[in-house]
């Protein structure tokens, strides 16, 4: 699906009174979710243990 199609899908799912800011925020959120799911599929994730070890180094 192209970005244009995604924007149209998000915009059409919102109320007619949605502002451009709300549409942009919803589109950005949708893109972040899709990126996260893609990262999971590709194994680009950290375990809880890895995150805790990283935090300890702060």
Secondary structure, DSSP 8 states (H G I E B T S, - for coil): --HHHHHHHHHHTS-TT--HHHHHHHHHHHHHHHHHHHHHHTT----HHHHHHHHHT-
